[in-house]
Every structure is written in C-alpha cells, then in structure tokens.
Amino acid sequence: MPRTVAIGAQDFERIITNNNFYVDKTLFLKEWWENDDSVTLITRPRRFGKTLNMSMVERFFSIKYAGQGDLFAGLHIWNEEKYRRLQGTYPVISLSFAAVKGTGNFSDLRRMICRLIYEQYNQYSYLLDVDGLMDEKEKDLFNAVSVNMDNDIAAMSLHMLSKLLMKHYGKKVIILLDEYDTPMQEAYVDGYWDEIVAFMRNLFNSTFKTNPYLDRALMTGITRVSKESIFSDLNNLEVVTSTTDKYTDAFGFTQEEVSAALHEFSLSDMEGSVRNWYDGFTFGKRTDIYNPWSIINFLDKKKLSTYWANTSSNSLVGKLIREGSRDVKITMEELLNDGVLRTKIDEQIVFSQLDNNESAIWSLLLASGYLKVEKYTFDLEAETEEYILKLTNKEVKLMFKNMIEGWFKNYSPAYNDFIKALLLNDKKAMNHYMNRVALATFSNFDAGNKPSEMAEPERFYHGFVLGLMVELSNRYIITSNRESGFGRYDVMLKPKSNTDDAIIIEFKVHDAEDEETLKDTALSALSQIAEKQYAASLEAEGISSDRIRIYGFAFEGKKVLIM
C-alpha cells in the first residue's frame, strides 16, 4: 500500500513520524558536512524541497533534538556510524524569511525580520538564568532585542546569540537561513531596494563574516543576489547555483526517484506524460531533475495539471516581461513557440539592473526554474560564453500562457470582445474594443519612472501580440518582427486551417511632423504592408491574396485607430 501524500508538509519530523511519502535526501547531510565550507548558499527554484531539507538539517544537528536519532533510522545517513555520533551535538540557530513579504513598505518588512530574530532569542531565554554566562551589560543587550529594536542591535543580534550559545555549550554554532532572498525580491517589486540592502548587508556581515563563534552556515534561496548588494567582502561564501556541480540531486527528484514513486502508486503507465509535464530541470550536469511539488500533487490527485505554477505569486516575473522591451517580448514569443534563446548569463542577480539589462531578466528566469540550459559553450580564444536556454517543460509553458492571458483579462474585459471582432473582421467593433483595451492596459506594459509617449505603444502592442498568441494559438501560427517581402512585418497570423483568413498587422505611432491626422498614420501603415510586400511569405505557402486581411494600427498616446 502506498504511503500517504501530505501536501504542503515541510516539517521533517512530522513527515517521518506519520510515514508520509518522502524521498530520502539525507545524504545531503553528509555531502554538505564533508565539503566543510564556512558559509554555503544554495539557490533552487521555489517548491524544490529547500525548506524540508533545512528542517532535516536542523533535526539532525541541533542539540534541541539530541537523542532523537531514531527519526533517521532506516534512512541513508543512518548507515554511517560517524554521522550517528554527530546527531544532536551542535547549537543551531534556524530562521526562515519565507513569510517576510506582502508588507508593501520597508518599515513593516524590517519589523517582520526583527520579529523572527526576537523569536530565536525567546527560544534561548533560559540563557539569562545561566550563572556567570552574561554580565549585566550583556543581559541588557539580550533584553534589547525586540520587534522594534534599533538597527545596530539588529545587525549584531545573531552574532551575539552565537557567542552566548558557544559559551554555554562549548561548541561553535550552525546557522540556517531559509529563503534568504524573499525580502530582496519584495523590496525590488515594492520600491525600497536601497533600504533593505543597507539593513541586510549589516546583518549578514556580522552574522556570516565577522562571527568567530560560527562553525558553519547554510542559506537557501531562489536567486544569487549580487555580492555587491548584501554580501560585500563575504569572502567565505560558497555559492551553489543551478549550473554548479554540487548537491545536484539533493533538491528535486531524479528520474530514478520519480520512477520508483510512480511504481509505488501504481502509476507507471503515466511515466511518459509525467516526464513531458514536469521533467526538464537541470542542475549542474544532471539533466533529469523533476519538480517535486508537481510530482507530489500528481501522486495525490493522479491528474496532470499546473500545480507548481499556481503555488505563489509570479509578480516579479510578470512585471519584467510585461514591462519589458520589444526584444524581451519577441524572445518570449520565440520561447512559447518552442524556440530557444542564445544569451550570456550572469548568475549574480543585480536587481537594480533588471529594468534595463535584458540578460539579467533571463538570468532570473533561469534561477527561478522557468528556463533550462539546453547547451553551454565557451570560446577559449574569444573568451566568450553562451547559454542556449529553453522553457523548462509543458507546465512552465502553460504557466506563462495563463500569466499573459491574465494581463488582459484582469485589466480589460474588452480584450475577448476585440478578439471576436478581429475574427469577424468587424473594424468598427475592433476600434471600439481596442481603445478600451489600450486605455486600461497601457500603463501596465510600460517601464521606467518617466516613460515617453513614443515608448508606450511599442511596449503595449508587443504585449498585445503575446496575448494574441495565447488566445488564438489553437487556430493560428502567430509571429512578429519577421522578414517577409522587402522588410519586417509587425504581426502575422497564419491560419492552421483553410477556413480562416490570414492576418497581417502593422503598428505605427502618430508623428505630427509626418502625418496630419491619426487616419493618415493608419493609412501609412497599410501602405507599408503593400509596398514591402509583407504578404509574400503567406502567398509562397499557397494562401491566396483574397484570404489575406491587412490592418493598420495607429497610436496617439492611449488612442488607437484601426483601418
């Protein structure tokens, strides 16, 4: 009989005690311990078992759980006598920043971090009663740690707690910090990046760099935040990203583990479909890593669905693509059409560059698990490297399609009516609904603090193209900015059946120096389609000219005219 699947369970003791479904990752304890790195940062996508592994590490090493080695009996790590002796022998400080979000401002977010530190102090409040451990000044500092403590107290708080635990137990401490970068992503999205960087830099410096009471530390997160931001001068940091050949099978499920799980639940006949939906993640040289959250949900519900995509907000990813340049949207279009992206990757995410550095966007999507490395090349002579990236799997592709669909449906219910009018060739209705769509969505497709009126339409209409891809992909092959005839068209919809017309759309922004009216701009767009012979590629595929419809879209601010 298969074990019970406990959805959302992240406490190691609970899972083992209740005999819930669990893939044995305890050899990570051995690998991490024997690497002997001072401070380790491991980045993996969300819902890849980071929190469960951190719970496992705490249960194994913490003095609080001394004598509870039976929890590991029957697991891989317990086969090694050396590690049996290590269990429950270290003071451990364990925090998670996973819930430090949703505040909208720096002061509230800072207070949440301080509360987590304060709760750690509460766990060790008995240290105040240990004779001779603290003098009066140290007791005052201990009691000064609170939700509203001053910055200097907050910065030194974990350093001070490490010192007291070492003095009391005679051993340096292990510090665990799960989801360290959640506050950083929140700060970027909500606009208080500089404040959080200053706060975190001081906290991390005293905790992980200038802390003589630290034996070793382990941090997890989704992204590798740039060293210059919060890890300045932290030269003892070992960073393990998705391209690193360390801990490659410690997070996520391997092919062997998934096959065994499907067998346990009598679902082996679904293995091919499961691979198509959830496989594709690449860590180091391992290319057979599955998304564990999706696998666990599939085992429970026995149904293929987008489980991972629906677990949390993708606000940052959505913001970067929605507000990105034309090239970002064209690249996204290629990826959604099963294409690849050739680019450089800097795994140190510089959040302040995300608005103007496209490679930083793709680096973030790679770290987040939305893209996978198909191939990596390094030219020794030119000293240049190139990554070939692709959407990870079917679930990720559906996630992006749902996200793009939501941009329009959330901001403008008129979008579906415009699509219907387009299919019916009803220009009057197209104009009516497109003006409503543009009015509602323009600002959401713009970027920067002072966007120009000229930039807005370009960002909007390339977002609009992605929306067309989602809505009409079952009936059309939709492309943009491709060569045809004597130039590059803006948008082309090639029908998949003989019952639909082909469609070519050209966008133009009204220029008062060249065109007197918006109508002149739309006519200019239509003339360009004819003069550049954009229909040539369609006609070459046997689509007759009477089945090719052309439209000129003219923009003036948030006003649109379609002819």
Secondary structure, 3 states (H helix, E strand, C coil): CCCECCCCCCCHHHHHHCCECCCCCCHHHHHHHHHCCCEEEEECCCCCCHHHHHHHHHHHHEHHHCCCHHHHCCCHHHHCHHHHHHCCCECEEEEECCCCCCCCCHHHHHHHHHHHHHHHHHHCHHHHHCCCCCCHHHHHHHHHCCCCCCHHHHHHHHHHHHHHHHHHHCCCEEEEEECCCHHHHHHHHHCCHHHHHHHHHHHHHHHHHCCCCEEEEEEEECCEECHHHHCCCCCCEEEECCCCCCCCCCCCECHHHHHHHHHHCCCHHHHHHHHHHHCCEEECCEEEEECHHHHHHHHHHCCCCCCHHHCCCCHHHHHHHHCCCHHHHHHHHHHHCCCCEEECCCCEECHHHCCCCHHHHHHHHHHCCCEEEEEEEEECCCCEEEEEEEECCHHHHHHHHHHHHHHHHHHCCHHHHHHHHHHHCCHHHHHHHHHHHHHHHHHHHCCCCCCCCCHHHHHHHHHHHHHHHHHHCCCEEEEECCEECCEECCEEEEECCCCCCEEEEEEEECCCCCCCCHHHHHHHHHHHHHHCCCCHHHHHCCCCHHHEEEEEEEEECCEEEEC
